[in-house]
Amino acid sequence: MSAKPDYKVLAEMDYKVGQVERGYANRTLYVNLSDNTIASKPVTQEMKDIFIGGRGFGLWLLWHGIGAETKWNDPENEIVISPGPIGGITQYPGTGKSLVVSLSPTTHSVMDSNVGGHFGPLLKFAGWDAIEVQGKAEKDVIVYVDGVKGKVSIIEAPAELETNTHILAEQILEMFAESESEKQGISSVSAGTGAEHTLIGCLNFSFYDVRRRAPRVKQAGRGGIGTVFRDKKIKALVVKYLGVKGDSNHPADRERITKVGVKMHKEIHDNDPLQCNMRQVGTPYLVKIMNDYDLLPTHNFKFGSHPEAEKIVGEVWKRRFTQGIPDGCWYGCTLSCSHSVDGYTLKTGPYKGQVVNVDGPEYETIAGCGSNCGIFDPDALLEINFYCDTYGIDTISFGTLTAFVMECYEAGVLNKEITGGLELNFGNAEAAIELLHQMGRGEGFGLIAGQGVRRMKQIFAEEYGADPAFLQDIGMEAKGLEYSEYVSKESLAQQGGYGLTNKGPQHDEAWLIFMDMVNNQIPTFEDKAEALHYFPMWRTWFGLNGLCKLPWNDIVPADNAETDEPAKVPEHVQNYVELFVGVTGRQDVKSGEDLIRMSEAVYNFQRVFNLRMGFGTREHDAIPYRSMGPVTVEEYESRAERYDKQLKELVGFDPEGKTTEEKMATLRKYREDQYEKLIDAVYERRGWTKNGIPTLETLKRLRIDFPEVVEVVKQHL
């Protein structure tokens, strides 16, 4: 696209940009693509007091925008993006997150997904605490928020614009930037052709990398919101705002947040090289640790380690990453974990031979698309990473569903006739990559696989005669969402951390494997229940405020191990108290427990939201057995010494002389019973009934006993 294209403006609204005060613009932007409505909505004090921002604002706006019968592809469904009050400060690391909320094509219920990049902060500084998009356009459109001129426009997308993100993000910059310097003030949200043809579409949030002179992208990956985006015929959401400053949030007490930020920056500088080395390696540092502790998903979560894992560990990626230090996805983030491989030449697909930048890969991509599929070739993982991103496909769901397909292929559920000639054995990178391209094109077996694990289980049973019980055991999804990439067999708490989530098995609610399995810090059901109360609430709080969780516990004070509760990182909890009060000026917040109460209100509201949509009871917190224990003889016998010992010591069952099948059945009964007991303990701690329903007392205590919320809950009590 050599020249700026002409475009047709379908609707526009002028507005006064105004000034953010204490972290809030105090209004949200509403856009309806069916009738081209653009409107401003006020942010009430009640919204700020109870729902805070970010995910909270998204849930509140979506609740009022849809009905109990709304489906994901109805025009009524919405996509809401909000950064939160702390989001966008430059004094503390990890403050560039946006939170996206919508109804999911894979779970049919409420989905939230967090993402880095510049869109959320720039949106707020352009004058909006959230953007709420409803309706469906007749043709592809761009929603453009110009925070320089104070204008919101719905634009008919020019025909010459591409759909796939790595090209479109460049075209958007050329279209809306008046000069090279303006590019860093422009961020877009997009999703590619893979999002159109699958149910696992992700959203790509761009940020302009000044050193590379090119846009890069971070992903809101979970639950198929990118699919909703393309179903609405949105080509891109674009925001422009120039002149981000250290006080753009106009915090109540800038000195307070600067003081805690200086302390944190020094801590990262001094401790990161000795701890996780995030600044040089990023999240791939986890690969070796997970493999060493038998937690790295391998061959569809059958196993937790593999001899070839050394080919994809952090040190391998450190040598491939090309950006140097720092390399963050928002200003002021000294943790700088947003690594990238520059100058990679694509070997397959529609862009074969092009030299591109590949953002990542992150741990989840390496584990899901790598070890879980038996693929240990770094170039193959870069190929998959790049095409997932530009096609708009979630790498976690792609990796987990491809591993499921591979196991089904090797178990004889699928064959080459069904897969259209694809030999989908574990380790066949060529076949996995072709499956991905089929998703991008909307062809072949990719159309089936792109529906996700839950739908594939139904198709394989009904059309190919597969055993539904076997598929249920090995299909790594819960609530319709594919598992993220940790083996939870030996951690009951992590099983709960996946199964007892609101949106489905995603590690951003509760990652408790090391506390539970390695360090034995939470031995009793009560201990586990307390952890499954505190940590989901704590991590929810980051999503209310526009924060990345990595600066909380991927770098810790040197003396953290000597504190009373090292898993909580008490000094960092106090840092966040200081940040929240410093930005918002709220005087009712004194401690970490006050932050937890904020999250409780939003978390319980989301549980009720699920109930409203027909989900959210105990039956929906069930998980596939493979996340609890060994499904196949091969699995059991690969760790026979471990499992035999557990049968003796935990179950009181002597495995001597018993068949593997007998031992597996006994172990299964024990582990499934343990999970049910855990559910009871967690529900009690959260203030829910035995069926997982928040009680009226809980709603009242959290100030979410709104009449319409109470009405939903009463139907289940």
QUIFENBEL-V59809 format. One record per helix or strand of 3 or more residues. SS is the DSSP state (~ for helix, > for strand). FROM is the first residue (numbers start at 0). TO is the last residue. Records with the same first field share a line. If there is no record, write none. Layout:
# QUIFENBEL-V59809
SS->FROM-TO  FROM-TO
This chain:
# QUIFENBEL-V59809
>->7-13  26-31  36-41  77-81  97-102  109-114  129-133  140-145  150-155  185-189  202-208  213-219  233-239  339-344  354-358
~->44-50  54-64  118-124  164-175  179-184  192-196  221-230  253-273  281-291  306-311  313-319  362-372  377-390  394-409  415-418  428-440  443-448  452-463  467-473  491-498  512-517  524-544  549-552  559-561  565-567  569-583  591-611  617-620  624-626  632-637  639-650  659-685  695-700  706-713
